[in-house]
Amino acid sequence: MAKLIYAEEAKAELLAAARYYENCKPGLGQAFLLEAATAIDVIVARPHRWRKIKGRFRRYLLRQFPYGIIYAVDGEEVFVAAVMHQKRKPEYWQDR
């Protein structure tokens, strides 16, 4: 199984999105975190499954929320660069 590494910005994006959804409706933030955690588990189990979108980076789209997890695979490591909203500044994460 691959080792998981998060960019600090990706962690912050994940928590900010969860707070936003929780403020919209109690329990929704927790649902977002659960879906993101499930996505990360799937990515770590099969990191090469999703197509590359830019250079070495790949994207996994969440099903219930308009977010994608941007990650790169380097040997036995999975680097999560961003947890990005699909409708906002799509390439802001590229310097990570």
Contacts in CASP RR format, 6 or more apart in sequence:
PFRMAT RR
TARGET T0000
AUTHOR 0000-0000-0000
METHOD contacts of the structure
MODEL  1
MAKLIYAEEAKAELLAAARYYENCKPGLGQAFLLEAATAIDVIVARPHRW
RKIKGRFRRYLLRQFPYGIIYAVDGEEVFVAAVMHQKRKPEYWQDR
1 44 0 8 1.000
1 45 0 8 1.000
2 44 0 8 1.000
2 47 0 8 1.000
2 73 0 8 1.000
2 75 0 8 1.000
2 76 0 8 1.000
2 77 0 8 1.000
2 78 0 8 1.000
3 76 0 8 1.000
3 77 0 8 1.000
3 78 0 8 1.000
4 40 0 8 1.000
4 44 0 8 1.000
4 77 0 8 1.000
4 78 0 8 1.000
4 80 0 8 1.000
5 77 0 8 1.000
5 78 0 8 1.000
5 79 0 8 1.000
5 80 0 8 1.000
6 79 0 8 1.000
6 80 0 8 1.000
7 79 0 8 1.000
7 80 0 8 1.000
7 81 0 8 1.000
7 82 0 8 1.000
7 96 0 8 1.000
9 81 0 8 1.000
9 82 0 8 1.000
9 93 0 8 1.000
9 96 0 8 1.000
10 70 0 8 1.000
10 80 0 8 1.000
10 81 0 8 1.000
10 82 0 8 1.000
10 83 0 8 1.000
10 96 0 8 1.000
13 82 0 8 1.000
13 83 0 8 1.000
13 84 0 8 1.000
14 33 0 8 1.000
14 36 0 8 1.000
14 83 0 8 1.000
17 29 0 8 1.000
17 32 0 8 1.000
17 65 0 8 1.000
17 67 0 8 1.000
17 83 0 8 1.000
17 85 0 8 1.000
18 29 0 8 1.000
18 30 0 8 1.000
18 32 0 8 1.000
18 33 0 8 1.000
19 29 0 8 1.000
20 29 0 8 1.000
21 27 0 8 1.000
21 28 0 8 1.000
21 29 0 8 1.000
21 31 0 8 1.000
21 32 0 8 1.000
21 65 0 8 1.000
22 28 0 8 1.000
22 29 0 8 1.000
22 30 0 8 1.000
31 64 0 8 1.000
32 65 0 8 1.000
32 67 0 8 1.000
35 62 0 8 1.000
35 63 0 8 1.000
35 64 0 8 1.000
35 65 0 8 1.000
36 62 0 8 1.000
36 67 0 8 1.000
36 69 0 8 1.000
36 83 0 8 1.000
39 60 0 8 1.000
39 62 0 8 1.000
39 69 0 8 1.000
40 69 0 8 1.000
40 80 0 8 1.000
42 49 0 8 1.000
42 60 0 8 1.000
43 49 0 8 1.000
43 50 0 8 1.000
43 60 0 8 1.000
43 69 0 8 1.000
43 71 0 8 1.000
43 78 0 8 1.000
44 78 0 8 1.000
47 58 0 8 1.000
47 71 0 8 1.000
47 73 0 8 1.000
47 78 0 8 1.000
48 58 0 8 1.000
48 73 0 8 1.000
50 58 0 8 1.000
50 59 0 8 1.000
50 60 0 8 1.000
51 58 0 8 1.000
51 59 0 8 1.000
52 58 0 8 1.000
53 59 0 8 1.000
53 70 0 8 1.000
54 91 0 8 1.000
54 94 0 8 1.000
56 72 0 8 1.000
56 73 0 8 1.000
56 74 0 8 1.000
57 70 0 8 1.000
57 71 0 8 1.000
57 72 0 8 1.000
57 81 0 8 1.000
57 94 0 8 1.000
58 70 0 8 1.000
58 71 0 8 1.000
58 72 0 8 1.000
58 73 0 8 1.000
59 68 0 8 1.000
59 69 0 8 1.000
59 70 0 8 1.000
59 71 0 8 1.000
60 68 0 8 1.000
60 69 0 8 1.000
60 71 0 8 1.000
61 67 0 8 1.000
61 68 0 8 1.000
61 86 0 8 1.000
62 68 0 8 1.000
62 69 0 8 1.000
66 85 0 8 1.000
66 86 0 8 1.000
66 87 0 8 1.000
67 83 0 8 1.000
67 84 0 8 1.000
67 85 0 8 1.000
67 86 0 8 1.000
68 82 0 8 1.000
68 83 0 8 1.000
68 84 0 8 1.000
68 86 0 8 1.000
69 80 0 8 1.000
69 82 0 8 1.000
69 83 0 8 1.000
70 80 0 8 1.000
70 81 0 8 1.000
70 82 0 8 1.000
70 83 0 8 1.000
70 84 0 8 1.000
70 93 0 8 1.000
71 78 0 8 1.000
71 79 0 8 1.000
71 80 0 8 1.000
71 81 0 8 1.000
72 78 0 8 1.000
72 79 0 8 1.000
72 81 0 8 1.000
73 79 0 8 1.000
81 93 0 8 1.000
81 96 0 8 1.000
82 92 0 8 1.000
82 93 0 8 1.000
82 96 0 8 1.000
84 90 0 8 1.000
84 92 0 8 1.000
84 93 0 8 1.000
END
